[in-house]
């Protein structure tokens, strides 16, 4: 399977160290899908949010490295 194309990844700051990264994911022959990953600058769980799929915890988010834009790219690689 080919890795999807990602639009620009944008960071959004929340309260108490919460951060999120948003992008649109484009798989071949499918419409783009918005996705947001919510985590913390202090580590811990990461939640993936997308319309139609709801919210799911990412199993073992540390396997993709430090939470940030590169983390999002590795998640979809």
N, CA, C and O atoms as a Tinker XYZ file with bonds, in Angstrom:
   308  protein
     1  N      0.839000   -1.182000    0.000000    73     2
     2  CA     0.000000    0.000000    0.000000    64     1     3
     3  C      0.884000    1.245000    0.000000    63     2     4     5
     4  O      1.882000    1.306000    0.718000    81     3
     5  N      0.519000    2.214000   -0.791000    73     3     6
     6  CA     1.253000    3.460000   -0.892000    64     5     7
     7  C      0.867000    4.393000    0.249000    63     6     8     9
     8  O     -0.306000    4.489000    0.609000    81     7
     9  N      1.857000    5.078000    0.814000    73     7    10
    10  CA     1.572000    6.047000    1.877000    64     9    11
    11  C      0.738000    7.187000    1.299000    63    10    12    13
    12  O      0.949000    7.585000    0.154000    81    11
    13  N     -0.199000    7.712000    2.073000    73    11    14
    14  CA    -1.031000    8.814000    1.577000    64    13    15
    15  C     -0.238000   10.116000    1.507000    63    14    16    17
    16  O      0.833000   10.246000    2.100000    81    15
    17  N     -0.787000   11.065000    0.777000    73    15    18
    18  CA    -0.201000   12.414000    0.740000    64    17    19
    19  C     -0.843000   13.228000    1.856000    63    18    20    21
    20  O     -2.041000   13.114000    2.115000    81    19
    21  N     -0.028000   14.049000    2.511000    73    19    22
    22  CA    -0.515000   14.901000    3.583000    64    21    23
    23  C     -0.433000   16.352000    3.164000    63    22    24    25
    24  O      0.547000   16.773000    2.549000    81    23
    25  N     -1.461000   17.121000    3.493000    73    23    26
    26  CA    -1.409000   18.568000    3.304000    64    25    27
    27  C     -0.507000   19.162000    4.382000    63    26    28    29
    28  O      0.082000   18.434000    5.181000    81    27
    29  N     -0.407000   20.468000    4.396000    73    27    30
    30  CA     0.374000   21.159000    5.425000    64    29    31
    31  C     -0.115000   20.748000    6.814000    63    30    32    33
    32  O     -1.319000   20.691000    7.063000    81    31
    33  N      0.813000   20.468000    7.703000    73    31    34
    34  CA     0.485000   20.084000    9.081000    64    33    35
    35  C      0.571000   21.340000    9.939000    63    34    36    37
    36  O      1.611000   21.998000    9.985000    81    35
    37  N     -0.526000   21.671000   10.616000    73    35    38
    38  CA    -0.552000   22.872000   11.447000    64    37    39
    39  C     -0.683000   22.504000   12.919000    63    38    40    41
    40  O     -1.375000   21.555000   13.289000    81    39
    41  N      0.006000   23.287000   13.746000    73    39    42
    42  CA    -0.018000   23.085000   15.198000    64    41    43
    43  C     -1.017000   24.049000   15.830000    63    42    44    45
    44  O     -1.123000   25.207000   15.425000    81    43
    45  N     -1.743000   23.556000   16.823000    73    43    46
    46  CA    -2.678000   24.377000   17.581000    64    45    47
    47  C     -2.419000   24.131000   19.059000    63    46    48    49
    48  O     -2.390000   22.984000   19.506000    81    47
    49  N     -2.230000   25.203000   19.817000    73    47    50
    50  CA    -1.958000   25.091000   21.246000    64    49    51
    51  C     -3.255000   25.138000   22.042000    63    50    52    53
    52  O     -4.143000   25.944000   21.766000    81    51
    53  N     -3.344000   24.257000   23.036000    73    51    54
    54  CA    -4.484000   24.238000   23.937000    64    53    55
    55  C     -4.062000   24.748000   25.298000    63    54    56    57
    56  O     -3.138000   25.553000   25.410000    81    55
    57  N     -4.737000   24.280000   26.329000    73    55    58
    58  CA    -4.409000   24.672000   27.699000    64    57    59
    59  C     -3.636000   23.553000   28.379000    63    58    60    61
    60  O     -3.733000   22.386000   27.999000    81    59
    61  N     -2.855000   23.938000   29.406000    73    59    62
    62  CA    -2.126000   22.986000   30.247000    64    61    63
    63  C     -1.222000   22.061000   29.443000    63    62    64    65
    64  O     -1.101000   20.878000   29.763000    81    63
    65  N     -0.588000   22.589000   28.402000    73    63    66
    66  CA     0.365000   21.802000   27.623000    64    65    67
    67  C     -0.240000   20.975000   26.505000    63    66    68    69
    68  O      0.480000   20.248000   25.820000    81    67
    69  N     -1.553000   21.069000   26.303000    73    67    70
    70  CA    -2.181000   20.303000   25.229000    64    69    71
    71  C     -1.846000   20.940000   23.887000    63    70    72    73
    72  O     -1.888000   22.161000   23.737000    81    71
    73  N     -1.514000   20.096000   22.914000    73    71    74
    74  CA    -1.252000   20.557000   21.552000    64    73    75
    75  C     -1.941000   19.605000   20.580000    63    74    76    77
    76  O     -2.190000   18.441000   20.897000    81    75
    77  N     -2.240000   20.115000   19.409000    73    75    78
    78  CA    -2.798000   19.253000   18.375000    64    77    79
    79  C     -2.151000   19.596000   17.044000    63    78    80    81
    80  O     -1.687000   20.715000   16.821000    81    79
    81  N     -2.134000   18.609000   16.176000    73    79    82
    82  CA    -1.630000   18.772000   14.817000    64    81    83
    83  C     -2.736000   18.347000   13.869000    63    82    84    85
    84  O     -3.306000   17.265000   14.005000    81    83
    85  N     -3.036000   19.215000   12.902000    73    83    86
    86  CA    -4.118000   18.968000   11.953000    64    85    87
    87  C     -3.579000   18.949000   10.532000    63    86    88    89
    88  O     -2.655000   19.683000   10.181000    81    87
    89  N     -4.185000   18.088000    9.730000    73    87    90
    90  CA    -3.843000   18.014000    8.314000    64    89    91
    91  C     -4.987000   17.352000    7.577000    63    90    92    93
    92  O     -5.944000   16.881000    8.191000    81    91
    93  N     -4.888000   17.317000    6.269000    73    91    94
    94  CA    -5.800000   16.523000    5.443000    64    93    95
    95  C     -4.977000   15.400000    4.833000    63    94    96    97
    96  O     -3.854000   15.607000    4.373000    81    95
    97  N     -5.557000   14.218000    4.838000    73    95    98
    98  CA    -4.905000   13.023000    4.318000    64    97    99
    99  C     -5.561000   12.675000    2.991000    63    98   100   101
   100  O     -6.786000   12.670000    2.874000    81    99
   101  N     -4.739000   12.386000    2.000000    73    99   102
   102  CA    -5.258000   12.078000    0.666000    64   101   103
   103  C     -4.755000   10.709000    0.219000    63   102   104   105
   104  O     -3.585000   10.541000   -0.126000    81   103
   105  N     -5.668000    9.733000    0.232000    73   103   106
   106  CA    -5.365000    8.409000   -0.302000    64   105   107
   107  C     -5.776000    8.383000   -1.772000    63   106   108   109
   108  O     -6.712000    9.081000   -2.163000    81   107
   109  N     -5.084000    7.582000   -2.596000    73   107   110
   110  CA    -5.457000    7.507000   -4.014000    64   109   111
   111  C     -6.927000    7.112000   -4.184000    63   110   112   113
   112  O     -7.428000    6.226000   -3.492000    81   111
   113  N     -7.590000    7.767000   -5.092000    73   111   114
   114  CA    -8.981000    7.485000   -5.468000    64   113   115
   115  C     -9.979000    7.673000   -4.326000    63   114   116   117
   116  O    -11.061000    7.087000   -4.350000    81   115
   117  N     -9.630000    8.477000   -3.338000    73   115   118
   118  CA   -10.551000    8.778000   -2.234000    64   117   119
   119  C    -10.535000   10.285000   -1.982000    63   118   120   121
   120  O     -9.537000   10.951000   -2.256000    81   119
   121  N    -11.640000   10.822000   -1.461000    73   119   122
   122  CA   -11.638000   12.261000   -1.153000    64   121   123
   123  C    -10.732000   12.548000    0.045000    63   122   124   125
   124  O    -10.512000   11.662000    0.871000    81   123
   125  N    -10.207000   13.761000    0.154000    73   123   126
   126  CA    -9.356000   14.106000    1.306000    64   125   127
   127  C    -10.125000   13.976000    2.606000    63   126   128   129
   128  O    -11.329000   14.230000    2.654000    81   127
   129  N     -9.428000   13.582000    3.657000    73   127   130
   130  CA   -10.051000   13.406000    4.967000    64   129   131
   131  C     -9.279000   14.231000    5.992000    63   130   132   133
   132  O     -8.059000   14.107000    6.105000    81   131
   133  N     -9.994000   15.072000    6.737000    73   131   134
   134  CA    -9.370000   15.856000    7.805000    64   133   135
   135  C     -9.043000   14.924000    8.968000    63   134   136   137
   136  O     -9.825000   14.037000    9.311000    81   135
   137  N     -7.878000   15.141000    9.565000    73   135   138
   138  CA    -7.492000   14.363000   10.738000    64   137   139
   139  C     -6.756000   15.287000   11.703000    63   138   140   141
   140  O     -6.020000   16.182000   11.289000    81   139
   141  N     -6.969000   15.055000   12.982000    73   139   142
   142  CA    -6.312000   15.833000   14.036000    64   141   143
   143  C     -5.772000   14.864000   15.074000    63   142   144   145
   144  O     -6.448000   13.912000   15.465000    81   143
   145  N     -4.555000   15.117000   15.513000    73   143   146
   146  CA    -3.944000   14.332000   16.587000    64   145   147
   147  C     -3.778000   15.253000   17.779000    63   146   148   149
   148  O     -3.196000   16.331000   17.656000    81   147
   149  N     -4.282000   14.841000   18.933000    73   147   150
   150  CA    -4.216000   15.655000   20.140000    64   149   151
   151  C     -3.345000   14.932000   21.161000    63   150   152   153
   152  O     -3.556000   13.758000   21.464000    81   151
   153  N     -2.360000   15.664000   21.683000    73   151   154
   154  CA    -1.462000   15.121000   22.694000    64   153   155
   155  C     -1.028000   16.227000   23.645000    63   154   156   157
   156  O     -1.707000   17.242000   23.794000    81   155
   157  N      0.110000   16.012000   24.282000    73   155   158
   158  CA     0.610000   16.954000   25.270000    64   157   159
   159  C      2.107000   17.159000   25.108000    63   158   160   161
   160  O      2.824000   16.260000   24.667000    81   159
   161  N      2.568000   18.345000   25.467000    73   159   162
   162  CA     4.007000   18.602000   25.457000    64   161   163
   163  C      4.711000   17.768000   26.524000    63   162   164   165
   164  O      5.935000   17.638000   26.496000    81   163
   165  N      3.958000   17.207000   27.455000    73   163   166
   166  CA     4.514000   16.412000   28.541000    64   165   167
   167  C      4.517000   14.918000   28.240000    63   166   168   169
   168  O      4.887000   14.121000   29.102000    81   167
   169  N      4.110000   14.521000   27.030000    73   167   170
   170  CA     4.045000   13.109000   26.677000    64   169   171
   171  C      2.673000   12.547000   27.006000    63   170   172   173
   172  O      1.719000   13.294000   27.223000    81   171
   173  N      2.583000   11.238000   27.042000    73   171   174
   174  CA     1.320000   10.595000   27.371000    64   173   175
   175  C      0.539000   10.186000   26.148000    63   174   176   177
   176  O      1.095000   10.077000   25.055000    81   175
   177  N     -0.754000    9.958000   26.326000    73   175   178
   178  CA    -1.557000    9.436000   25.215000    64   177   179
   179  C     -1.758000   10.449000   24.102000    63   178   180   181
   180  O     -1.668000   11.660000   24.301000    81   179
   181  N     -2.035000    9.908000   22.922000    73   179   182
   182  CA    -2.380000   10.713000   21.754000    64   181   183
   183  C     -3.714000   10.191000   21.237000    63   182   184   185
   184  O     -3.930000    8.982000   21.146000    81   183
   185  N     -4.599000   11.115000   20.903000    73   183   186
   186  CA    -5.913000   10.761000   20.373000    64   185   187
   187  C     -5.989000   11.229000   18.923000    63   186   188   189
   188  O     -5.651000   12.371000   18.613000    81   187
   189  N     -6.434000   10.340000   18.040000    73   187   190
   190  CA    -6.670000   10.685000   16.641000    64   189   191
   191  C     -8.161000   10.985000   16.481000    63   190   192   193
   192  O     -9.013000   10.225000   16.941000    81   191
   193  N     -8.460000   12.106000   15.821000    73   191   194
   194  CA    -9.843000   12.534000   15.636000    64   193   195
   195  C    -10.076000   12.803000   14.155000    63   194   196   197
   196  O     -9.309000   13.524000   13.517000    81   195
   197  N    -11.142000   12.216000   13.614000    73   195   198
   198  CA   -11.515000   12.520000   12.236000    64   197   199
   199  C    -13.022000   12.348000   12.076000    63   198   200   201
   200  O    -13.621000   11.466000   12.691000    81   199
   201  N    -13.630000   13.198000   11.244000    73   199   202
   202  CA   -15.064000   13.087000   11.011000    64   201   203
   203  C    -15.388000   11.708000   10.422000    63   202   204   205
   204  O    -14.674000   11.214000    9.549000    81   203
   205  N    -16.427000   11.120000   10.889000    73   203   206
   206  CA   -16.828000    9.814000   10.380000    64   205   207
   207  C    -16.206000    8.649000   11.118000    63   206   208   209
   208  O    -16.751000    7.545000   11.105000    81   207
   209  N    -15.065000    8.878000   11.764000    73   207   210
   210  CA   -14.393000    7.814000   12.504000    64   209   211
   211  C    -14.368000    8.097000   13.998000    63   210   212   213
   212  O    -14.095000    7.198000   14.794000    81   211
   213  N    -14.648000    9.334000   14.388000    73   211   214
   214  CA   -14.669000    9.689000   15.800000    64   213   215
   215  C    -13.281000    9.827000   16.387000    63   214   216   217
   216  O    -12.346000   10.258000   15.713000    81   215
   217  N    -13.158000    9.452000   17.662000    73   215   218
   218  CA   -11.896000    9.580000   18.396000    64   217   219
   219  C    -11.378000    8.205000   18.777000    63   218   220   221
   220  O    -12.127000    7.358000   19.264000    81   219
   221  N    -10.089000    7.993000   18.549000    73   219   222
   222  CA    -9.460000    6.733000   18.956000    64   221   223
   223  C     -8.092000    7.040000   19.554000    63   222   224   225
   224  O     -7.384000    7.932000   19.088000    81   223
   225  N     -7.730000    6.288000   20.592000    73   223   226
   226  CA    -6.395000    6.409000   21.161000    64   225   227
   227  C     -5.405000    5.723000   20.234000    63   226   228   229
   228  O     -5.690000    4.652000   19.697000    81   227
   229  N     -4.246000    6.334000   20.046000    73   227   230
   230  CA    -3.171000    5.733000   19.254000    64   229   231
   231  C     -2.414000    4.779000   20.170000    63   230   232   233
   232  O     -1.885000    5.190000   21.203000    81   231
   233  N     -2.363000    3.503000   19.787000    73   231   234
   234  CA    -1.612000    2.523000   20.569000    64   233   235
   235  C     -0.124000    2.836000   20.513000    63   234   236   237
   236  O      0.430000    3.032000   19.431000    81   235
   237  N      0.519000    2.884000   21.664000    73   235   238
   238  CA     1.961000    3.088000   21.779000    64   237   239
   239  C      2.456000    4.254000   20.909000    63   238   240   241
   240  O      3.241000    4.037000   19.986000    81   239
   241  N      2.011000    5.480000   21.190000    73   239   242
   242  CA     2.399000    6.615000   20.344000    64   241   243
   243  C      3.907000    6.861000   20.308000    63   242   244   245
   244  O      4.406000    7.473000   19.364000    81   243
   245  N      4.634000    6.396000   21.315000    73   243   246
   246  CA     6.079000    6.593000   21.335000    64   245   247
   247  C      6.806000    5.901000   20.203000    63   246   248   249
   248  O      7.945000    6.259000   19.901000    81   247
   249  N      6.190000    4.927000   19.572000    73   247   250
   250  CA     6.858000    4.224000   18.468000    64   249   251
   251  C      7.055000    5.113000   17.251000    63   250   252   253
   252  O      7.825000    4.776000   16.351000    81   251
   253  N      6.353000    6.263000   17.217000    73   251   254
   254  CA     6.510000    7.208000   16.115000    64   253   255
   255  C      7.441000    8.361000   16.476000    63   254   256   257
   256  O      7.600000    9.300000   15.697000    81   255
   257  N      8.062000    8.290000   17.667000    73   255   258
   258  CA     9.001000    9.324000   18.092000    64   257   259
   259  C      8.331000   10.405000   18.922000    63   258   260   261
   260  O      7.271000   10.199000   19.512000    81   259
   261  N      8.976000   11.556000   18.949000    73   259   262
   262  CA     8.474000   12.699000   19.700000    64   261   263
   263  C      7.274000   13.296000   18.968000    63   262   264   265
   264  O      7.297000   13.461000   17.749000    81   263
   265  N      6.228000   13.617000   19.726000    73   263   266
   266  CA     4.993000   14.142000   19.144000    64   265   267
   267  C      5.246000   15.484000   18.468000    63   266   268   269
   268  O      5.700000   16.431000   19.109000    81   267
   269  N      4.956000   15.562000   17.194000    73   267   270
   270  CA     5.142000   16.774000   16.403000    64   269   271
   271  C      4.808000   16.486000   14.951000    63   270   272   273
   272  O      4.269000   15.421000   14.648000    81   271
   273  N      5.110000   17.403000   14.049000    73   271   274
   274  CA     4.794000   17.193000   12.631000    64   273   275
   275  C      5.435000   15.932000   12.049000    63   274   276   277
   276  O      4.801000   15.223000   11.266000    81   275
   277  N      6.679000   15.648000   12.422000    73   275   278
   278  CA     7.335000   14.428000   11.918000    64   277   279
   279  C      6.649000   13.182000   12.462000    63   278   280   281
   280  O      6.596000   12.157000   11.782000    81   279
   281  N      6.126000   13.261000   13.678000    73   279   282
   282  CA     5.371000   12.153000   14.267000    64   281   283
   283  C      4.180000   11.828000   13.367000    63   282   284   285
   284  O      3.911000   10.662000   13.080000    81   283
   285  N      3.467000   12.872000   12.923000    73   283   286
   286  CA     2.300000   12.685000   12.060000    64   285   287
   287  C      2.731000   12.015000   10.752000    63   286   288   289
   288  O      2.063000   11.095000   10.280000    81   287
   289  N      3.834000   12.466000   10.168000    73   287   290
   290  CA     4.322000   11.870000    8.914000    64   289   291
   291  C      4.687000   10.398000    9.111000    63   290   292   293
   292  O      4.368000    9.563000    8.265000    81   291
   293  N      5.357000   10.075000   10.230000    73   291   294
   294  CA     5.721000    8.679000   10.502000    64   293   295
   295  C      4.476000    7.823000   10.750000    63   294   296   297
   296  O      4.453000    6.649000   10.380000    81   295
   297  N      3.463000    8.385000   11.361000    73   295   298
   298  CA     2.213000    7.663000   11.610000    64   297   299
   299  C      1.618000    7.146000   10.298000    63   298   300   301
   300  O      1.131000    6.017000   10.231000    81   299
   301  N      1.662000    7.969000    9.273000    73   299   302
   302  CA     1.064000    7.592000    7.982000    64   301   303
   303  C      2.048000    6.910000    7.036000    63   302   304   305
   304  O      1.648000    6.469000    5.959000    81   303
   305  N      3.310000    6.813000    7.405000    73   303   306
   306  CA     4.320000    6.199000    6.511000    64   305   307
   307  C      4.111000    4.703000    6.364000    63   306   308
   308  O      4.867000    4.041000    5.653000    81   307
